[in-house]
Amino acid sequence: MTTQDWITLIACVGELAVAALVFLRALGSPLAMPLLLFSVDLIAWNFARLGYQRTGAINWHLLDMITSPIGTALAFLFLLRFVGRARQLRWVLRADYALNGILSGAALLAQFSAVARQITLSRIWSWGFLLVLFLPSGLVIKMLLAHLKSVGSVEERNRTLLLLAGVVVISPLASSEIFADMGFGVPRLASVGILSFNAILLVAALRFRLFDRRLSPATVLSATVLAAVGGLSYLSVFHLAGSNTALLVFGTLTVTLILFAAARLIVGTIIARRDELVRFAALGKMTAQMGHDLKNPLAALKGAAQFLQEEMSQGRSIDNRSEFIDLLVEQIDRLKSAVEKYQRLGRLQAMRTPVQVNDLVRSLVTLQQLGHPQDHAVQAELAADLPDCPIDRDLVAGALENLLQNAFEATPRAATITVRTALAHTRHAQSVMLSVEDGGIGMSARTRERALDDFYTTKATGSGLGLAFVRRVAEAHGGEVSLTSKEGAGTTVRLFLPLE
């Protein structure tokens, strides 16, 4: 094997290591899926390059032309998710998918059509690929520089700098293959670029928690072993197959399937354990809240019933104890209301009545201060002359309790949490704004973009239902939620409830 072959093979092993790390530890991260698909695409690209270098068969070259545009699109998605702009720039992302899809589709057709092959191997395809490579790269560099100015933590700054270096390195080196294909006298350095990008990703993942979590030594060792076994297997296949294209294809496919089967077995176990934790966490949270809501009326019921029972056992009349009968009926109504509330929580059907939101905030803040007397200070800054708002009191109270609980968990002890109300004008109507502001650890751009999604959580035992419930409460009222957060500077969540 030549030096170029060895570099390509080592780059392939590096991509296997990155894919294995994502498989084994980072599947819960918003960066996981685009990075995993990007790694798989680069593995296929390296196979194709190695096959073309070893055999000279044009079909291998066309295969690397199929995978190159796909990898460009996936890299763009990965970097947009890193800066938390994938949803905001979804139309740009879709346009990038479409352009890269056209290039990849043309290379796929070239496997079967002479006309498509002539177009794909011409400079038209090459210039098109350079366009979809450098334009998104320029946009990403601009966004990474802006993100670098706005980040609050040193760790996020280091991650951003590493990825910025990765983009600056891989884009020109990846383009060297295209310029070489067009006849320019430049060396083919794409594999070197991929190898460098792999090193940068591994440093970002291991040293600076690229996936917002630390990777254990066992995870790193498992990924390294899996990549090493894969690399040795591929090396053996290429050594034995020589220039036999059919044997080379069969051998690489067999090794790839075995590696993915092993990875899927490991990942399946990890996902099953994580899903079980999520289900138990959600069930535990719901059970604890339900127990709290039912405990007080049941205690009152038992006390009143025991008193009446004692009166009757002593032979005394209970005719003049009507207040205890009224108490029994009242507590039964409370139990019925609690059950109906949990039924509505599943459906989120708002039963609106005019509510003074300031009064609701005061009562909940008082309860939270009693529950956390020494841990945190909760202050209320309430707008004067706030009109009554037609809301479902139970649902909005539950949303506010969720926001306060999140603020307690994110804020250091003795820090202040602020609850505000105000009149606000949204795009729909005049609304009452209810906000909770903390001075806690804040969120990264990746977490902030997905924080309101159902079942998304960064906590090991979290259910991912808290902020998603707040969003759904807002939607049930025809309102909306906004979230602003910065690492090291805290989080503010605003709930807008229409007055009409």
N, C-alpha and C positions, 0 to 999 in steps of 0.2 A: 504493500500500500504506500502511496505517496504521502508527502507532508500534508497536502491539501485534504487527502482522504482522512488522515488522522485528526486534523482540526475539525472536519465535519462530523466525524464520529464522536469526538469529545463534546462538541456542541450538542449533539443529540443526547448524550448521557446527561449533560447539564439540564436540558429541557425535561428529561425523565425525572431528575431530582426535583425540579420545581413542581412538576405535575404531581409527584408523589407527596410532596409537602402539602400541597393544596388538598389532595385526597385525604391525607391522614389527619389533618388538623384544622384546616381553614374553611371548610365548606359552609360554615355559618356566616362568613364575611361577604359583604356585597361585592368585594373584589374577586371572590373565589371563582365563579363560573366563567367570566371573561378571561381570567388568567389561565384557568384550566384548559379552556378551548384553544386559547392562544398557544399554550405549550404543546398541546396535541397537534395543532396545525404546524408548528415549527418542527416537531418530530417528523411529521410526514414530509415537510419540505427538505429536511436533512437527508431522509431516506432517498428522496427523489434525486437530490444533488449527488449523493454517494453512488446511487445506481447509475446515474448518467456519467459520472466520472469513471466508474469501473467498466461500463459496457459501451458507452457512446450511443445507446439506443435513444431515438428522439422521443419515444413515449415517456421516458423518465423525465426528460426536459419539460415536456408538456405538463406532466404531473406537478413539477415544482412551480410552473406558471399558473396552475389551478390553485395551489395552496397559498401563493404569495399575496394575492389581493385579499383573500379571506383573513390571513394573518394581520394585514394592515388594518382592516375594519375592526377586528377583535382588539388589537392594541389601542385603537382610538377609543373604543368602548371602555376598556380597562382604565385608561387615563382620565376619561370624563367621569367615571365613577369615583376615581381617587379624589378629584377636586369637588365632587358632589354636584356636577352639572349635567349628568346624563339625562335627567328628566327635563330640565330647562332647555337643553339643546337637542331634544329628541328629533326635531325635523332635520337638523344638520346631520345627526347620526343616521337617520333613515336615508338621506341623500347619499351619504358616504357608503352605506350598505348597497344602495342601488348601483352606484358607479363601480364599486369593487365586484359586485355580483355580475355585472356585464362583462368585465374583464375575465373573471373566473369562468363564467359560462362559455365565453368564446374559446378559452383554452380547453375546456371540456369537449366542446364540439369539434375542436381540432383533432381529437383522438379518432374521430370517425369521418370527418369531412375534409377534403383536400382544400376547398375554398376557405373554410374556417382556419385551417392550418396555415395557409398562406398569409392571412390577415394577422393571426396570432404571432407568427414569426417575423412580422414586418415591424417597422419603426412606429407604426400607428399604435400598436398595443404597448410598445415600450414607453412612448411618450405619455400615453394615457395612464400607465402605472406610475410613472414619475410624478404626474399631476396629483393622483390620489394618495401618493406617499408624502409629498412635501407640503401640500396645502394643509391637511390635517395636522402634520407635524408642527407647522408654524403656529396654528391656532392653539395646539396643546402647549407649546413653549410659552406662548403669551399667557395662557390661563395658569400654568404652573408658576410663572413669575408673579402673577397677581395673587395667587394662593400663598406664595411664600411671604408676601408682605402682610397678609391678613392673619396668618396662623399665630396662635398664642403659646404653643408649647415647643420646647427645644426638640423633642422627639419628632413631632410632625414636621418641623423645619428641616431636620436631617433627612426624613423620608422624602420630602419634596425635592431637596437638593439631589438626592441619589437618583430619583426618577427623571429629573431634569437632565442630569448627566447621561442617563441611559438613553433618552430620546436623542440628545445631541450626538451620541456615539452611534446608535444603531441606524438612524435614518441615512446618513451619507454612506455608511459601510454597506447597508442593504442595497442602496442604489448602484453600488459598484458592479453588481452582477448585470444590471440592465445596461449600463454603459459599456461593459465588456461585450455583451451580446450585440450591441449596435456597432461594434468595431472600434471603439475608442481604446487606446492603449492604457487601460487601467487594470490593476490586479483585482482578482475576485476575492473580496474581503467580507462577504456577507456572513460566512460562518464565524469569522473572527468577531464581527459585530454581535452575533447571537451569543457567542461565548462570553463576551464582555457584559452584555445585558443580563445574562443568567447570573453572573457574579454579582452584579449590582442588585438584582432582585433578591438573591440569597442573603446578601449583607443587610438589605432593608428588612427582610423577613426575620432574620435571626437576631440582629443587633437592635433594630429600631421598630419592631413589632408592626410590620406593614399591615398585618391582618388584625390589628388592634388587640392582639393577645400574644403572650409569650409562647414560644415553641419549646417543648421539653426536649432534653437530650435524647430521650427514647424515640421521639418523633423524628428528629433529625437523623438519628442512626438508622431507623427503619427506612426513611426515604433514601438515604445514601446507599444502603444495602440493595434496595430494590433497583435503584438506578445503576449501580455497579453490575448487578446480575444481568440487567437488561443490556447494558453496554457490552459485556463479555459475550452475551448470547448473539447480539447483532454482529459483533466482530467475527465470531465463529461462522455465522451464516455467510457473511461476505467473503471470508477466507475460503470456505468450502465451495461456495457457488462459483467463484471466479467470474467469468463473463457469461455464465449461463443465466439469462434473464428470467426464465420460468422458475428455475430453482431459487433464484434470489427473491422473487416475489413471494413464492410459497413459504420460504423460510422466514422472511421478515413478517409476513402476516401471521404465521404460527406463533412466533415469539411475541408479537404485539398482543394477540388474543390471550396468550397465557399470562402476560403481565397485567392486562386489564382485568382478567378473571381474578387474579390474586389481589389486585388493588380493590376490586369491587367487594370481595369477601371481607377485607379489612374494613373498608368504608361502611359496608352494610351493618357491621357490628357497631361501629361508632355512631352511625345515624340512629339505629334502633335505641341505643342507650340515651342519646340526646332527646329523641322524641318522647321516650318514657319519662325523662326528667321534666320536659315541658308539660306533658299531660298531668303529672303529679303536682307540679307547681301551680298550674291553673286550677286544678281541682282543690288543692289545699287553700289557695287564695279565696276561691269562691266559698268553700266550706267555712273558713274562718269568718268571712264577712256575714254569711248566712247565720252562723252560730251567734255572732254578735247581735244581729238584728232580731233574732228569735228569743234570745236568752232573757232579756228584760221583760217582755210581755208574759213569757212562760212563768218567770219568777213571781210576777204580780198575780197571775192566775192561781198559782199554787198557794200563795199566801192568803188570798181571799177565800179560796176553797177550804183550806185548812182551818181558817178562822170560823167559817160557817159550820164546818163539820164539828169543831170543838163546841160551838154554841149548842148545836143539836144534841151532841152526846151528853151535855150537862142538863138537858131537858129544858133549855131556855128557848124562847120563841125567837125566830129570825124575821118576824114580820116588820120589826122596826130597823132592820139592817138592809134597807133597800140600796144604800150607797155601795155595799159590797156586790150586790147583784148588778148594779150599773157598772162597777169596776170589771166584773167578769165579762159583761157584754163589750165594754170598751177594749179590753185586752184581746178578746176574740177578734174584734174588728182590726186591731193592730196586726195580729197574726195574718189575717186575711190580706191586709194591705201589703205586708212584707212578701207574702207568696206571690201576689199579683205583680209586685215590683220585680221580682226575679223572673217572672214570666215575660215582663216587658223588656228586661235586660237582653233576653235572647232575640226578641223581635225589634227592640228599640222603637216602639210606637210611643210617641210623645203624647201625653194627656195634659194639654195645656190649661193652666189656670193663671190668673194675674198674680204675680209674685214680686215682692220688693226685693230685688237682688241684694241690696245692701244689708237687709235684715238676714238673708240667707248666709251671706259672707260672715257677718258678725257672729252668728251662732256656730258656724263651722270653725272659724278661727278660735273661738273660745274653747270649743271641744278639743281642738288640736293642741292648744296651749296647755290644757289640763293633761292631755296624753303625753306631751313632751315638755314637762315643766323646766327641765334643766338643759336639755339638748340644744334646742333652737329657739330663737325669738321670732314670732310671727306677728307682723304688723299689717294693719289694713289701712289703705289710703283710698277712701270712698268718695265718689263724686257726689256733690250736693244736689238735692232736688232731682234725683234719678227717678224717672217714672216707672210704674209697675210694668213688668215684662211678661207676656204670655208664654210661660215655659212649663215643662214637667219638672216640678220641684225635686222629686226623687232622683231623676236622671241627671239633672244639673248638679245636684249635691254630690252624687256619686262621681261625676267627672271632676269636680273640684277636689274631692277627697283623693282621687288618683293623682292629680297634679301636686297636691301638697305632699303626698307620700313620696313621689318621685323627687321632689325638692328636698325632703328630709334626707333621703338616701344619698343624694348627690352633693349636699352641702356640709362642710365641716361643722363640728359642734361649736356652739356659741355664735354662729353666724346668723344673719337676719334673712328671713324669707318674707317677701312683700306680696300682698294680694291687693290688686287695684280694680276699681270699677270706673267706667267712664262711658259717655255717649260717643258713638263713633258712626261714621258714614262709610259703609262698604259699597261694593259694586251692585249689591242687590237692594238694600234698603237701610234706613237708619236702624242702628243696633245698639244693644248694650254690650260693652266690651268688659270681659272678666279676664284678668291676667294673673299669673303666678310667676314671680321672678325670684331666682335664687342666685347666689354667688358661688356656685359649686364648681365642679371639675369641667363642666361643659361637654360638648360633643365634637367629634371630628366631622369633617365634611361628609364622609361616607355614612356615618351614623345619622347625622342630621337629615340627609336626603331620604332615609328610609324609616325614620323614627315613628312616623304615624301609620306605618303599614301594619296590617294584622299579623300577629305572631312574630314580629321582628323584635329581638331583644339582644342585648350585649351581656346580659347577666347569666351566669352559669345555671341558676335555678329560676330565672325569670320566665314568665308566661308569654310576654309580648302582647299583652291585652290592655295594658294601662293607657298609653297614649292613643292606641287604636280605638279604645272605647270612647275616649274624649272626642276623637274625630267623628265617630259614628253618632254620638249625642248631638254634636253640632249639626251634622247632616240631617238628623231626625227633626231638628227645629228649622231647617232651611238656612242654617248659618254656616260658618266656616271656622277653621282653626289655622293659626299661623304660629310658626316656631322659629325663634332665632337663638343661636347658640354659638359660643366660641370656646375653644379649649382653654381652660384656665381662667375664664371670665364669666362663667355661669350660663344659665339658660332662661329664656322667657317664653312662656306659652300663652297665647291670647285666644280666648274663646269668644266669638261674636254671635250674639243671639238677636235675631230681628225683632223689632218692636211690633211689626205687623205680620 
